[in-house]
Amino acid sequence: MISPIIEKGMKKLKRGIPTGFAMVIGFGILILVGFLSLLLPVSQKEPTSALDCLFVATSAICVTGLTPVDISSSFTLFGQNMIMLMFQTGGLGFAVIVVFILSAMSRTGLYSKTLLRESLGFSNSVTVKKIVRYTLLSTFIIEAMGASVLFSVFVKDFPVTEALHKAVFHSISAYNNAGFDLFTTSMTRYADNPVVMITVAALIALGGLGYFVYYDLLHYRRRRHLSLHSKIVLSTTFWLIVSGTIALRLTGGESWLVSFFHSVSTRTAGFFASDLSGIGNSTALVMIILMFIGASPGSTGGGIKTTTFYTIFFSATRAFRKSEATVFSRRISPDSERKAFALLSISICVTILALLLLTISEDKDFIKLFFEVISAFATVGLTMGVTGELTAFGKLVIILVMFIGRVGIISIITATHSRESLVTFPEETISIG
């Protein structure tokens, strides 16, 4: 029954509909299905409002982690597993799910191939079957390894079946940068346990690199070459983790282990190892910056992405020297620079508008609302204690921001993109600054 529906839908999509539009609709459908599943009585331990179910479903599909209710006490084991399935699906992405189904039916068309490659950042030289197989295998292998390590710790504190469920849940949540937990207080109970902290941090970091970077590293021995994309992602990720750890250690006064964990988690995962409701403004600002930058393209994380930050930083330093932006003996294309600055500008506009709406509807400190908006936009999931106290209007604002942050600004733009004008107008210089 599903087969003809998907095939018919993909045929319609091939008729000139932008891939960005397909991503928007695809994630919208996934959220709707998740929302309906959480409304079922079998999913709820205690009555949960439709708005809160929609919030949780959006947060799970968008791998954010913000939630107005406690997952462990509000939802049954079935409901928790549905949420886990949602952030696993959301982390893999709509394109991977659709192409996987179509590949199983041997009906993968050109449009679905384009959709998959654009969403994960692969070039045309890599076959679709290889992308799907590689993506799914790497995901499940890494998650299984993470769950095994976490289980070895959790089994000392919980019954075997419960420990196994918690290990699998948190491994999948960490790798997909979802930030959902079953402990109510996230990872605070294991803040002094290096095995848990480093394992979860490693899962988060691996999930935030992007599938193309894995593929590039896997073939390095044969090629003896990494793409510019992979070099930028790896170097930027390393320096953000190091600088973030030092900044959080200096401003927050936490241990080096907790500071390291927060430096990794802040860039889109949403787990925390200490109470964030009372952190100072300087620590909150460091976290906001890290959240806004986020993970890397084609990954399970959000934010403006490491490559965007890197491109903007190096392009800006060379703008007044009238020299080309070159990194690792390669020139960054003008098109990439334009997209990076456009993405930054629109992201700032979206977050400022959302922040303005929340300052009108919510009676909360500005820094806490600012933190909440950036966390939602970058699909992080950290909060300074605001999420559960939002008004209905505030929750709707955050739901929309999470959706925009996960689908991506570029996908939103291409979804409403009209044909380019063939008219060329005269060029004129204006004063800047």
C-alpha positions as CSV (number, residue, x, y, z in Angstrom):
1,M,0.0,0.0,0.0
2,I,2.8,2.4,0.9
3,S,4.8,1.6,-2.3
4,P,2.4,3.1,-4.8
5,I,1.8,6.2,-2.6
6,I,5.6,6.9,-2.3
7,E,6.2,6.2,-6.0
8,K,3.3,8.5,-7.1
9,G,4.5,11.2,-4.7
10,M,8.0,11.1,-6.0
11,K,6.8,11.3,-9.6
12,K,4.9,14.5,-8.7
13,L,8.0,15.9,-7.0
14,K,10.0,15.4,-10.2
15,R,7.9,17.9,-12.1
16,G,10.0,20.9,-11.3
17,I,9.4,21.1,-7.5
18,P,12.6,22.3,-5.7
19,T,14.3,19.8,-3.4
20,G,14.1,22.3,-0.6
21,F,10.3,22.1,-0.9
22,A,10.5,18.3,-0.6
23,M,12.6,18.6,2.5
24,V,10.1,21.1,4.1
25,I,7.1,18.9,3.3
26,G,8.9,15.7,4.3
27,F,9.9,16.9,7.7
28,G,6.4,18.3,8.2
29,I,4.9,14.9,7.5
30,L,7.3,13.2,9.9
31,I,6.3,15.6,12.6
32,L,2.6,15.0,12.0
33,V,3.0,11.3,12.2
34,G,5.1,11.6,15.4
35,F,2.5,14.0,16.9
36,L,-0.4,11.6,16.3
37,S,1.6,8.7,17.8
38,L,2.2,10.6,21.0
39,L,-1.6,11.5,21.3
40,L,-2.4,7.8,21.6
41,P,-3.4,6.7,25.1
42,V,-0.8,3.9,25.0
43,S,1.9,6.5,24.7
44,Q,1.0,8.6,27.8
45,K,1.6,7.8,31.4
46,E,-0.3,10.9,32.4
47,P,-2.5,13.2,30.3
48,T,-0.4,15.4,28.1
49,S,-1.8,18.3,26.1
50,A,-1.9,18.2,22.3
51,L,0.3,21.3,22.2
52,D,2.9,19.6,24.4
53,C,2.8,16.5,22.2
54,L,3.3,18.6,19.1
55,F,6.2,20.4,20.8
56,V,7.9,17.1,21.8
57,A,7.3,15.5,18.3
58,T,8.8,18.6,16.6
59,S,11.7,18.6,19.0
60,A,12.3,14.9,18.4
61,I,12.1,15.0,14.6
62,C,14.2,18.2,14.5
63,V,16.7,16.5,16.9
64,T,16.5,19.4,19.3
65,G,15.8,18.0,22.8
66,L,13.7,20.9,24.2
67,T,10.7,19.6,25.9
68,P,8.0,21.3,28.2
69,V,7.3,18.0,30.0
70,D,9.5,15.3,31.6
71,I,9.8,12.4,29.0
72,S,10.4,9.7,31.6
73,S,7.3,10.6,33.7
74,S,4.9,11.8,31.0
75,F,5.3,9.0,28.4
76,T,5.2,5.2,28.7
77,L,7.8,2.8,27.4
78,F,6.0,2.7,24.1
79,G,5.9,6.5,24.0
80,Q,9.6,6.8,24.9
81,N,10.4,4.3,22.1
82,M,8.3,6.3,19.7
83,I,10.3,9.4,20.6
84,M,13.5,7.5,20.2
85,L,12.3,6.4,16.7
86,M,11.5,10.0,15.9
87,F,14.9,11.4,16.7
88,Q,16.6,8.5,15.0
89,T,14.5,9.2,11.9
90,G,15.0,12.9,12.2
91,G,18.8,12.4,12.5
92,L,19.0,10.3,9.5
93,G,16.8,12.7,7.6
94,F,13.7,12.6,5.4
95,A,15.8,12.1,2.2
96,V,17.6,9.0,3.6
97,I,14.3,7.4,4.7
98,V,12.6,8.0,1.4
99,V,15.5,6.8,-0.7
100,F,16.0,3.7,1.5
101,I,12.3,2.7,0.9
102,L,12.5,3.4,-2.8
103,S,15.9,1.6,-3.1
104,A,14.3,-1.5,-1.5
105,M,11.6,-1.3,-4.2
106,S,14.3,-0.7,-6.9
107,R,12.5,2.5,-8.0
108,T,15.0,5.1,-7.1
109,G,14.7,7.9,-9.6
110,L,16.9,10.9,-10.5
111,Y,14.9,13.3,-8.3
112,S,15.3,11.2,-5.2
113,K,19.0,10.7,-5.8
114,T,19.4,14.5,-6.1
115,L,17.4,14.9,-2.9
116,L,19.6,12.5,-1.0
117,R,22.9,14.0,-2.3
118,E,21.9,17.6,-1.5
119,S,20.8,16.7,2.0
120,L,24.0,14.8,2.9
121,G,26.5,16.8,0.9
122,F,27.7,13.9,-1.3
123,S,29.0,14.4,-4.9
124,N,27.6,12.7,-8.0
125,S,30.6,10.4,-8.0
126,V,29.2,8.4,-5.1
127,T,26.3,6.0,-6.0
128,V,23.0,6.3,-4.1
129,K,23.1,2.7,-2.9
130,K,26.6,3.2,-1.5
131,I,25.4,6.4,0.3
132,V,22.4,4.7,1.8
133,R,24.3,1.6,2.8
134,Y,27.2,3.6,4.2
135,T,24.9,6.0,6.1
136,L,22.8,3.4,7.8
137,L,25.7,1.1,8.6
138,S,27.9,3.8,10.1
139,T,24.9,5.1,12.1
140,F,24.0,1.7,13.6
141,I,27.5,0.6,14.3
142,I,28.5,3.8,16.1
143,E,25.3,3.8,18.1
144,A,25.7,0.1,19.0
145,M,29.3,0.7,20.2
146,G,28.1,3.7,22.3
147,A,25.3,1.8,23.8
148,S,27.6,-1.1,24.8
149,V,29.9,1.3,26.7
150,L,27.0,3.1,28.4
151,F,25.3,-0.2,29.3
152,S,28.5,-1.3,31.2
153,V,28.0,1.7,33.5
154,F,24.2,1.8,33.7
155,V,23.9,-1.9,34.6
156,K,25.6,-1.0,37.9
157,D,22.7,1.4,38.8
158,F,19.7,-0.2,37.2
159,P,18.1,-3.6,36.4
160,V,19.5,-5.2,33.3
161,T,16.5,-4.5,31.0
162,E,16.2,-0.9,32.2
163,A,19.9,-0.4,31.9
164,L,19.8,-1.7,28.3
165,H,16.9,0.5,27.4
166,K,18.6,3.6,28.8
167,A,21.9,2.8,27.2
168,V,20.3,2.4,23.7
169,F,18.1,5.5,24.2
170,H,20.9,7.8,25.2
171,S,23.4,6.4,22.6
172,I,20.9,7.1,19.8
173,S,20.0,10.5,21.3
174,A,23.7,11.5,21.6
175,Y,24.7,10.4,18.2
176,N,21.8,12.1,16.6
177,N,22.5,15.2,18.7
178,A,18.9,15.0,20.0
179,G,19.6,15.7,23.7
180,F,16.6,13.7,25.0
181,D,17.3,11.9,28.3
182,L,15.4,9.6,30.7
183,F,17.2,10.9,33.9
184,T,15.1,14.2,34.2
185,T,18.4,16.0,35.0
186,S,20.3,14.8,31.9
187,M,23.8,13.7,32.7
188,T,24.3,15.5,36.0
189,R,24.3,12.2,38.0
190,Y,27.3,11.1,35.9
191,A,29.2,14.4,35.8
192,D,32.2,12.9,37.6
193,N,32.2,9.7,35.5
194,P,34.8,10.0,32.7
195,V,33.5,6.9,30.9
196,V,30.0,8.3,30.5
197,M,31.1,11.9,29.8
198,I,33.7,11.0,27.2
199,T,31.5,8.3,25.5
200,V,28.5,10.7,25.2
201,A,30.8,13.5,24.1
202,A,32.4,11.2,21.4
203,L,28.9,10.2,20.1
204,I,27.9,13.8,19.9
205,A,31.1,14.9,18.1
206,L,30.8,12.0,15.6
207,G,27.2,12.8,14.9
208,G,28.1,16.4,14.3
209,L,30.9,15.8,11.7
210,G,28.6,14.7,8.9
211,Y,28.5,11.5,6.9
212,F,30.6,12.9,4.0
213,V,33.5,13.5,6.4
214,Y,33.3,9.8,7.5
215,Y,33.3,8.7,3.9
216,D,36.3,11.0,3.1
217,L,38.3,9.7,6.1
218,L,37.4,6.0,5.3
219,H,38.9,6.4,1.8
220,Y,41.9,8.5,2.9
221,R,44.4,5.6,2.8
222,R,43.6,4.9,-0.9
223,R,43.3,8.5,-2.0
224,R,45.9,10.2,0.3
225,H,43.8,13.2,0.1
226,L,41.0,14.9,2.1
227,S,38.5,17.3,0.5
228,L,38.6,21.0,1.5
229,H,35.2,20.4,3.1
230,S,36.5,17.7,5.4
231,K,39.6,19.7,6.3
232,I,37.6,22.7,7.3
233,V,35.1,20.6,9.3
234,L,37.8,18.7,11.2
235,S,40.0,21.8,12.0
236,T,37.0,24.0,12.9
237,T,35.5,21.3,15.1
238,F,38.8,20.8,17.0
239,W,39.4,24.5,17.7
240,L,35.8,25.1,18.7
241,I,35.9,22.3,21.2
242,V,39.3,23.4,22.6
243,S,38.4,27.1,22.8
244,G,34.9,26.3,24.1
245,T,36.3,24.1,26.9
246,I,38.7,26.9,28.0
247,A,36.1,29.6,27.9
248,L,33.5,27.6,29.8
249,R,36.1,26.6,32.4
250,L,37.1,30.2,32.9
251,T,33.6,31.6,33.0
252,G,31.7,28.8,34.6
253,G,34.1,27.5,37.2
254,E,33.2,23.8,36.5
255,S,35.7,21.0,36.3
256,W,37.7,20.5,33.1
257,L,35.7,17.3,32.3
258,V,32.3,19.1,32.6
259,S,33.6,22.1,30.7
260,F,34.8,19.8,27.9
261,F,31.4,18.0,27.9
262,H,29.5,21.2,27.7
263,S,31.8,22.5,24.9
264,V,30.9,19.5,22.8
265,S,27.3,19.2,23.8
266,T,26.5,22.9,23.4
267,R,27.2,22.7,19.7
268,T,23.8,21.0,19.0
269,A,23.4,18.0,21.4
270,G,21.6,19.5,24.4
271,F,22.9,17.2,27.2
272,F,24.1,19.0,30.3
273,A,26.2,17.8,33.3
274,S,25.4,20.7,35.7
275,D,22.4,22.9,36.4
276,L,22.2,25.6,33.7
277,S,19.3,27.6,35.2
278,G,21.7,29.7,37.4
279,I,24.7,30.2,35.1
280,G,26.2,33.6,34.7
281,N,25.7,35.9,31.7
282,S,29.3,35.3,30.5
283,T,28.9,31.5,30.5
284,A,25.5,31.8,28.8
285,L,27.0,34.1,26.1
286,V,29.8,31.6,25.4
287,M,27.2,28.8,25.0
288,I,25.0,31.0,22.8
289,I,28.0,31.5,20.4
290,L,28.8,27.8,20.3
291,M,25.2,26.9,19.8
292,F,24.7,29.4,17.0
293,I,27.8,28.0,15.1
294,G,26.6,24.5,15.6
295,A,27.7,21.3,13.9
296,S,28.7,20.6,10.2
297,P,26.7,20.2,7.0
298,G,25.2,16.8,6.3
299,S,25.3,15.9,10.0
300,T,22.6,15.3,12.6
301,G,23.3,18.7,14.2
302,G,22.1,22.3,13.5
303,G,23.3,25.9,13.7
304,I,24.8,27.9,10.8
305,K,27.4,25.1,10.5
306,T,31.1,25.0,11.0
307,T,31.9,25.5,7.3
308,T,29.7,28.7,7.2
309,F,31.5,30.1,10.2
310,Y,34.9,29.3,8.8
311,T,34.1,30.8,5.4
312,I,32.7,34.0,6.9
313,F,35.7,34.4,9.2
314,F,38.3,34.0,6.5
315,S,36.4,35.9,3.9
316,A,36.0,38.8,6.3
317,T,39.7,38.9,7.2
318,R,40.5,39.2,3.5
319,A,37.7,41.6,2.4
320,F,39.8,44.7,3.0
321,R,43.0,43.3,1.6
322,K,41.3,42.7,-1.8
323,S,42.7,39.2,-1.8
324,E,41.0,35.9,-2.4
325,A,39.9,33.7,0.5
326,T,42.3,30.8,0.3
327,V,42.5,28.0,2.9
328,F,44.6,24.8,2.8
329,S,46.0,25.9,-0.6
330,R,42.5,26.1,-2.1
331,R,40.4,29.0,-3.1
332,I,36.9,29.3,-1.6
333,S,34.4,30.0,-4.4
334,P,32.6,33.3,-4.5
335,D,29.3,31.4,-4.6
336,S,30.2,29.7,-1.3
337,E,31.0,33.1,0.2
338,R,27.7,34.6,-0.9
339,K,25.8,31.7,0.5
340,A,27.6,31.9,3.8
341,F,27.0,35.6,4.3
342,A,23.3,35.2,3.2
343,L,22.8,32.3,5.6
344,L,24.3,34.3,8.5
345,S,22.1,37.3,7.7
346,I,18.9,35.4,7.4
347,S,19.7,33.3,10.5
348,I,20.2,36.5,12.5
349,C,16.9,37.9,11.2
350,V,15.0,34.7,12.2
351,T,16.4,34.5,15.7
352,I,15.9,38.3,16.3
353,L,12.3,38.1,15.2
354,A,11.6,35.0,17.4
355,L,13.3,36.7,20.3
356,L,11.2,39.9,19.8
357,L,8.0,37.8,19.9
358,L,9.1,36.0,23.1
359,T,10.0,39.2,24.9
360,I,6.4,40.3,24.2
361,S,4.7,37.1,25.2
362,E,6.9,35.9,28.0
363,D,7.8,37.5,31.4
364,K,11.3,36.1,31.6
365,D,14.9,37.5,31.7
366,F,16.2,38.6,28.3
367,I,19.3,36.4,28.4
368,K,17.2,33.3,29.2
369,L,14.9,33.9,26.3
370,F,17.9,34.6,24.0
371,F,19.4,31.4,25.1
372,E,16.1,29.5,24.4
373,V,15.7,30.9,20.9
374,I,19.3,30.1,19.8
375,S,19.0,26.7,21.4
376,A,15.8,26.0,19.4
377,F,17.2,27.5,16.1
378,A,20.5,25.5,16.4
379,T,18.5,22.4,17.4
380,V,20.5,22.1,20.6
381,G,18.0,21.5,23.3
382,L,19.7,23.3,26.2
383,T,17.6,25.5,28.4
384,M,18.0,27.8,31.3
385,G,14.7,26.6,32.8
386,V,12.4,28.4,30.4
387,T,10.8,25.7,28.2
388,G,8.3,24.3,30.6
389,E,7.1,27.7,31.6
390,L,6.4,29.1,28.1
391,T,2.9,30.3,27.2
392,A,1.0,28.6,24.4
393,F,2.1,31.3,22.0
394,G,5.7,31.0,23.2
395,K,5.7,27.3,22.6
396,L,4.4,27.8,19.0
397,V,7.2,30.3,18.3
398,I,9.8,27.8,19.5
399,I,8.2,25.0,17.5
400,L,8.5,27.1,14.3
401,V,12.1,28.1,15.1
402,M,13.0,24.4,15.7
403,F,11.5,23.4,12.4
404,I,13.3,26.2,10.5
405,G,16.6,25.3,12.2
406,R,16.3,21.6,11.3
407,V,15.1,21.9,7.8
408,G,17.6,24.6,7.1
409,I,17.4,28.2,5.9
410,I,18.6,27.2,2.4
411,S,15.9,24.6,2.1
412,I,13.3,27.1,3.2
413,I,14.5,29.6,0.6
414,T,14.6,27.1,-2.3
415,A,11.1,25.9,-1.3
416,T,9.8,29.4,-2.1
417,H,12.3,30.2,-4.8
418,S,11.1,31.6,-8.0
419,R,12.8,31.6,-11.4
420,E,15.8,33.8,-11.8
421,S,15.4,37.0,-13.8
422,L,17.1,37.1,-17.1
423,V,17.4,40.9,-17.0
424,T,20.8,42.3,-16.0
425,F,20.8,45.7,-14.4
426,P,23.7,48.3,-14.3
427,E,26.2,48.0,-11.5
428,E,26.9,50.8,-9.0
429,T,29.1,51.1,-6.0
430,I,27.7,52.2,-2.6
431,S,29.5,53.3,0.6
432,I,29.9,50.5,3.2
433,G,30.6,51.2,6.9
